[in-house]
């Protein structure tokens, strides 16, 4: 399942504010960095960073898909390898146990319950 791309409500509000302030006063400046130019610069910086973030999410989705595929292939190979060890050495051998299998003699036997009545 793909991750959702991020959007910014703050960026959308800033876009609208820039449009409105541009109509009121294209030279808007209150000093101390509070100006239309400063707002546009920060808005652009946030937009660029948001785009980078969303591109990384897309890349991460691709890597996640590849990783899941490779894990499935490895799971199958592990299963076939264990089956091969069982076939060659037997299900009750120490080699089978060393390879990760449970020896037949060590498996818990099912206990039958007495009928209740």
The 8 nearest C-alpha neighbors of each residue, nearest first, counted from 0:
[[1, 2, 60, 64, 3, 63, 61, 67],
 [2, 0, 60, 3, 57, 56, 61, 4],
 [3, 1, 4, 0, 56, 60, 57, 59],
 [4, 2, 5, 1, 56, 53, 57, 6],
 [3, 5, 53, 2, 6, 56, 57, 52],
 [4, 6, 3, 53, 7, 49, 52, 50],
 [5, 7, 8, 4, 49, 10, 11, 53],
 [8, 6, 10, 9, 11, 5, 49, 12],
 [7, 9, 11, 10, 12, 6, 13, 5],
 [8, 10, 12, 7, 11, 13, 14, 6],
 [11, 9, 13, 7, 8, 12, 14, 42],
 [10, 12, 8, 14, 13, 9, 7, 15],
 [13, 11, 9, 15, 10, 14, 16, 8],
 [12, 14, 16, 10, 15, 11, 17, 9],
 [15, 13, 11, 17, 12, 16, 10, 18],
 [14, 16, 18, 12, 13, 17, 19, 11],
 [17, 15, 13, 19, 18, 14, 20, 12],
 [16, 18, 14, 20, 15, 19, 21, 13],
 [19, 17, 15, 21, 16, 20, 14, 22],
 [18, 20, 16, 22, 21, 17, 15, 23],
 [19, 21, 23, 17, 22, 18, 24, 16],
 [22, 20, 25, 18, 24, 19, 23, 17],
 [23, 21, 19, 20, 24, 18, 25, 17],
 [24, 22, 20, 21, 19, 25, 27, 18],
 [23, 25, 27, 21, 26, 20, 22, 35],
 [26, 24, 21, 27, 22, 23, 20, 35],
 [25, 27, 24, 28, 35, 21, 34, 36],
 [28, 26, 24, 35, 34, 25, 29, 20],
 [29, 27, 34, 30, 33, 26, 35, 32],
 [30, 28, 33, 34, 27, 31, 32, 35],
 [29, 31, 32, 33, 28, 34, 27, 37],
 [32, 30, 33, 29, 34, 28, 37, 35],
 [33, 31, 30, 34, 37, 29, 28, 38],
 [34, 32, 29, 30, 31, 28, 37, 35],
 [35, 33, 28, 37, 36, 27, 32, 29],
 [34, 36, 38, 27, 37, 39, 28, 17],
 [35, 37, 39, 34, 38, 40, 27, 28],
 [38, 36, 34, 40, 39, 35, 32, 41],
 [37, 39, 35, 41, 36, 40, 42, 34],
 [38, 40, 42, 36, 37, 41, 43, 35],
 [41, 39, 37, 43, 42, 38, 36, 44],
 [42, 40, 44, 38, 43, 39, 45, 37],
 [43, 41, 39, 45, 40, 44, 38, 46],
 [42, 44, 46, 40, 41, 45, 39, 47],
 [45, 43, 41, 47, 42, 46, 48, 40],
 [44, 46, 48, 42, 43, 47, 49, 41],
 [47, 45, 43, 49, 44, 48, 50, 42],
 [48, 46, 50, 44, 49, 45, 43, 51],
 [49, 47, 51, 45, 50, 46, 52, 44],
 [48, 50, 52, 46, 51, 47, 45, 53],
 [49, 51, 47, 53, 48, 52, 46, 54],
 [52, 50, 48, 54, 49, 53, 55, 47],
 [53, 51, 49, 55, 50, 54, 48, 56],
 [52, 54, 56, 50, 55, 51, 4, 49],
 [55, 53, 51, 57, 56, 52, 50, 58],
 [54, 56, 58, 52, 57, 53, 59, 51],
 [55, 57, 53, 59, 54, 58, 60, 52],
 [56, 58, 60, 54, 55, 59, 53, 61],
 [59, 57, 55, 61, 60, 56, 62, 54],
 [58, 60, 56, 62, 61, 57, 63, 55],
 [61, 59, 63, 57, 58, 62, 1, 56],
 [62, 60, 58, 64, 59, 63, 65, 57],
 [61, 63, 65, 59, 64, 60, 66, 58],
 [64, 62, 66, 60, 61, 65, 59, 67],
 [63, 65, 61, 67, 62, 66, 60, 68],
 [64, 66, 62, 68, 63, 67, 69, 61],
 [65, 67, 63, 69, 68, 64, 62, 70],
 [68, 66, 70, 64, 65, 69, 63, 71],
 [69, 67, 65, 71, 66, 70, 64, 72],
 [68, 70, 72, 66, 71, 67, 73, 65],
 [69, 71, 73, 67, 72, 68, 74, 66],
 [72, 70, 74, 68, 69, 73, 67, 75],
 [71, 73, 69, 75, 70, 74, 76, 68],
 [72, 74, 76, 70, 75, 71, 77, 69],
 [75, 73, 71, 77, 72, 76, 70, 78],
 [76, 74, 78, 72, 73, 77, 79, 71],
 [75, 77, 73, 79, 78, 74, 80, 72],
 [78, 76, 80, 74, 75, 79, 73, 81],
 [77, 79, 75, 81, 76, 80, 82, 74],
 [80, 78, 82, 76, 81, 77, 83, 75],
 [81, 79, 83, 77, 82, 78, 76, 84],
 [82, 80, 84, 78, 83, 79, 85, 77],
 [81, 83, 79, 85, 80, 84, 86, 78],
 [84, 82, 86, 80, 81, 85, 79, 87],
 [83, 85, 81, 87, 86, 82, 88, 95],
 [86, 84, 89, 82, 90, 83, 88, 87],
 [85, 87, 83, 84, 89, 88, 82, 90],
 [86, 88, 84, 85, 89, 83, 82, 95],
 [89, 87, 85, 84, 86, 92, 94, 95],
 [90, 88, 85, 92, 91, 86, 87, 95],
 [89, 91, 85, 102, 92, 103, 95, 88],
 [90, 92, 102, 103, 89, 104, 93, 95],
 [93, 91, 94, 95, 89, 90, 88, 102],
 [92, 94, 96, 95, 97, 91, 102, 88],
 [95, 93, 97, 92, 96, 98, 88, 84],
 [94, 96, 98, 92, 93, 100, 97, 85],
 [95, 97, 100, 93, 99, 98, 94, 101],
 [98, 96, 94, 99, 95, 93, 100, 92],
 [99, 97, 95, 96, 100, 94, 81, 84],
 [100, 98, 96, 97, 95, 101, 81, 94],
 [101, 99, 96, 95, 98, 102, 81, 97],
 [102, 100, 96, 103, 105, 99, 106, 95],
 [101, 103, 91, 105, 104, 90, 96, 100],
 [102, 104, 91, 105, 106, 90, 101, 92],
 [103, 105, 102, 106, 91, 107, 101, 90],
 [106, 104, 102, 103, 107, 101, 91, 108],
 [107, 105, 103, 104, 108, 102, 101, 109],
 [106, 108, 105, 109, 104, 103, 110, 101],
 [107, 109, 106, 110, 105, 104, 111, 103],
 [108, 110, 107, 111, 106, 112, 105, 113],
 [111, 109, 108, 112, 107, 113, 106, 114],
 [112, 110, 109, 113, 114, 108, 115, 107],
 [113, 111, 114, 110, 115, 109, 116, 108],
 [112, 114, 115, 111, 116, 110, 109, 108],
 [115, 113, 112, 116, 111, 110, 109, 108],
 [116, 114, 113, 112, 111, 110, 109, 108],
 [115, 114, 113, 112, 111, 110, 109, 108]]
